[in-house]
């Protein structure tokens, strides 16, 4: 009965853990790494075809995004999760596959011109479609027997529509251990979805730590008041409010706020202002929210539904699906709100809107979610004065704001409150899904505050659940590409220059009749130069 940690170990993304028990191999999450990647992940201890089940906490790509890759490599078991998560994965995994195929097409256009090897996409649309065939959705609170000796139950954890903490009971050699995986614990008082539910018993807990060293603020944030103030100030000077937003979850929350702002007439100077949602994925996700109102929405949102009010729609809402519709948004000179993905500004249509609005003093860029270290979103929040978009330097003259307190993640106090709700002693707490130092800080906080033994494993870490014994804390292997991404990108360009220079030398030598020894000498000089480049930043 062993638990192994593979992804999101001293990192925020790529969640993946492996349970080995009762002769079965069970994955908990199978996420894709996103943004900067600090450490090299260990390989899964078994092949994809030997994995029997995947338990999925929620649909975000950093928890679900590698499922099609797992299927591509031979996984044929069941993916057990909630109904709403399965619905969201249906659109999110297809969207991810589209991105993989698009990147491969872009790379291969260059490869064909240069004669380089062709690039294979991480997975294809067909892999995503095949993955959806393996989903076995269940209801919240339903105890399920996966196989002999293993039962599971999903509980609403209030992070995203359909998100769950997962209770796992394992009985082996006459002994039972219970492990609870927190998934991403939700923030309280979020709109639309319910607050996190608690679990009362566990021998072991695997808990996230995204905000393990931060506090969102005191009391219930006045989202509507602060949001309205930012919009009114921006509209007063003729600017746009551009909101980089995660397509699933955060966009729907913003729509919920805007419906109330419109309904209450809180912007009397411009009551008919238009709101553009420029993200096909966000539009599809909103439809999934509408489908799963009952069972997932909180009392306030359901009360609106029962009155015949759709809490996610209002006059002036414009949905941009095509590329042409997206482009036309920036030809409209009227003050407006633009909501577009991705939430950390690393890809997607939001980058086009930033290019058109960042340099304008009258505009506001409003962040409404977590910005990982190294992302464009984090750089803007930290005060970057100039950024590069589509190969062009763009001055940052717009006002950069964050909607305080809005987060899908519990803060340090929220995580401790969720953990303190356990009524039985916990043998060990394992801290994952947090930035490098945060995981260790939060593990120390847990021990000091609640008295539970806690540590943050690195990838490859392994514990024996029967003996309550840490077999390995994992291996801390830095990933070069993550340590110095700018340098790696520069090296890629330089390597192309080196290859082109070598080809040019061969042509020149052929025409000039130079000897092979001259080619070897010139090649050696180029390689020495490349070595010097690699040793310096």
C-alpha positions, 0 to 999 in steps of 0.5 A, spaced: 500 500 500 504 505 497 503 512 495 507 516 490 508 523 488 509 524 481 507 531 479 505 538 482 511 536 487 514 543 489 510 546 483 503 549 482 501 545 476 501 538 473 498 534 479 499 527 479 499 521 484 499 514 484 496 509 489 499 502 489 494 497 493 490 491 492 494 489 486 491 495 482 495 502 480 490 508 481 492 515 479 489 521 482 489 526 477 493 526 471 495 534 469 499 538 464 504 542 467 503 549 465 508 555 465 515 555 468 517 548 470 522 548 476 523 540 477 524 534 472 518 530 474 519 522 475 516 517 470 510 513 472 512 507 476 508 503 471 506 503 464 499 507 462 496 500 460 498 497 467 494 503 470 487 501 472 483 507 474 484 515 474 480 519 480 480 526 477 479 531 482 476 537 477 477 539 470 482 544 470 488 542 465 493 542 470 489 536 473 486 533 467 490 535 461 495 529 460 489 524 460 489 524 452 496 522 453 495 517 458 490 514 453 495 515 447 500 511 451 495 505 452 491 507 458 484 503 457 481 503 464 476 508 467 476 515 469 472 516 475 469 523 477 463 528 477 458 529 472 460 536 471 467 535 471 466 530 465 462 535 462 467 540 462 473 535 460 469 534 454 470 541 452 477 542 455 481 536 453 478 537 446 481 545 446 487 542 449 488 537 443 486 543 438 492 547 441 497 541 441 495 540 433 496 547 432 503 547 435 505 541 431 502 544 425 506 551 426 513 547 428 512 543 422 511 548 417 518 551 419 521 544 420 519 542 412 523 549 410 529 547 414 529 540 413 529 538 421 525 532 423 517 533 424 514 534 430 509 530 433 503 533 437 503 531 444 496 528 443 491 529 438 483 530 437 482 523 436 486 522 443 481 527 446 475 523 443 477 516 445 479 519 452 472 521 453 469 514 452 473 512 458 469 517 463 465 514 468 461 520 472 458 519 479 454 524 484 457 527 490 457 523 496 456 517 492 461 511 495 463 507 490 467 500 490 472 501 485 475 494 486 475 489 491 479 493 497 478 500 494 472 504 495 472 512 493 467 518 495 467 525 491 465 531 496 464 538 493 470 542 495 468 549 492 473 550 487 470 549 480 464 547 478 464 539 479 470 540 483 471 535 489 476 532 494 476 524 494 476 520 500 479 513 498 478 507 503 484 501 502 483 495 505 489 490 504 492 484 508 486 485 513 488 492 515 484 499 512 487 506 511 483 512 509 487 517 504 483 524 502 486 528 496 484 535 497 484 537 490 484 544 489 480 547 496 475 552 494 475 559 497 469 561 501 463 566 499 465 565 491 459 566 487 455 561 483 458 554 487 458 552 494 463 553 499 467 547 500 464 541 504 469 538 510 471 531 511 471 528 518 476 522 518 482 520 515 489 517 516 493 521 511 491 527 507 494 530 501 493 537 501 494 543 496 498 549 498 497 554 492 496 560 497 499 556 503 503 562 505 498 568 503 491 571 506 486 573 501 484 579 506 479 580 512 472 579 512 467 578 505 470 582 499 466 587 496 467 584 489 461 588 486 463 595 489 470 594 487 469 592 480 464 597 479 469 603 481 474 600 477 469 600 471 466 607 472 473 610 473 476 607 466 469 608 462 470 616 465 476 617 461 474 613 455 478 607 456 476 599 456 477 594 461 480 588 459 480 582 463 485 576 462 480 570 465 480 563 466 475 560 461 472 555 466 470 558 472 473 565 473 469 568 467 462 565 469 464 569 476 465 575 472 459 574 468 455 573 475 458 580 478 456 584 471 449 581 471 448 584 478 451 591 476 447 591 470 441 589 474 442 594 479 444 600 474 451 601 478 454 605 472 449 610 470 453 614 466 453 608 461 448 603 463 448 600 456 455 598 456 457 592 452 461 586 455 465 581 450 466 574 452 472 573 447 473 565 448 470 560 444 472 555 450 469 560 455 462 560 451 462 553 451 464 552 459 458 557 460 453 552 457 456 547 461 454 551 468 447 552 465 447 545 464 449 543 471 445 548 475 442 543 480 446 540 484 452 545 483 450 552 484 449 555 491 442 557 494 443 564 492 444 562 484 439 557 485 434 562 487 435 566 481 434 560 477 427 559 480 425 566 479 427 565 471 433 569 471 439 566 468 445 568 473 450 568 467 446 572 462 444 580 461 443 585 456 449 588 452 453 581 453 456 579 446 459 572 445 465 572 440 467 565 437 470 567 430 477 570 429 473 575 425 469 577 431 475 577 435 478 582 431 472 587 430 472 588 438 478 592 437 475 597 432 470 599 436 472 605 440 466 605 445 468 604 452 467 596 454 469 590 457 473 585 454 473 578 457 478 573 454 483 567 455 488 565 457 488 567 465 495 568 465 496 571 459 501 566 456 497 564 450 490 565 446 486 571 444 487 575 450 494 577 448 491 581 442 487 585 446 493 586 450 497 589 444 491 593 443 490 596 450 496 596 454 499 602 451 493 606 452 493 610 459 486 610 459 485 603 459 485 598 465 488 591 465 484 587 471 486 581 473 482 576 477 486 570 478 492 567 480 498 569 476 504 564 476 511 566 477 514 567 470 508 568 466 506 575 463 500 576 468 505 576 473 510 580 470 504 585 469 502 585 476 509 586 478 510 592 474 513 591 468 514 597 464 514 594 457 513 587 454 513 583 448 507 581 444 508 578 437 515 580 436 513 587 438 515 591 444 509 594 447 509 599 453 505 598 459 501 605 460 495 602 462 493 601 469 494 594 472 489 592 477 487 586 481 480 584 484 482 583 491 480 577 494 477 574 488 480 567 488 478 560 486 483 557 491 482 557 499 488 562 502 492 559 508 487 560 513 482 557 509 486 551 508 488 550 515 480 551 517 479 545 512 484 541 515 482 542 522 475 539 520 478 532 521 475 529 527 480 523 528 488 524 528 491 524 522 498 520 521 501 524 516 499 530 511 503 531 504 503 538 501 503 538 494 501 543 488 504 550 491 510 554 489 517 551 491 518 554 498 511 555 499 510 547 500 515 547 505 512 553 509 505 550 509 508 544 511 511 547 517 505 551 518 501 545 519 505 542 524 506 548 528 498 549 528 495 543 528 500 538 530 500 533 524 506 531 521 507 534 515 512 534 509 512 536 502 515 531 497 519 532 491 517 528 484 518 521 486 517 521 493 514 515 496 510 513 502 508 506 505 501 507 508 501 501 512 507 502 516 506 510 516 513 510 513 516 515 508 520 511 503 523 517 499 522 524 499 523 524 492 529 527 488 530 535 487 532 535 479 532 542 476 529 543 469 534 547 465 529 550 461 525 552 467 531 555 470 532 560 464 527 560 459 529 566 456 536 563 455 533 557 452 529 560 447 535 564 445 539 558 445 534 555 440 535 561 435 543 561 436 543 553 434 539 555 428 544 560 426 549 555 427 546 550 423 545 555 417 552 557 418 555 550 417 550 549 411 553 556 408 560 553 409 559 547 406 556 551 400 562 556 400 567 550 400 564 546 395 564 552 390 571 555 392 574 548 392 577 548 400 579 542 403 575 538 408 580 540 414 578 547 413 571 545 414 573 542 420 577 548 423 571 552 421 566 547 424 570 547 431 570 555 431 563 555 431 562 549 436 567 553 441 563 559 440 556 555 441 560 553 448 561 560 450 554 562 449 551 556 453 556 558 459 553 565 459 547 568 460 
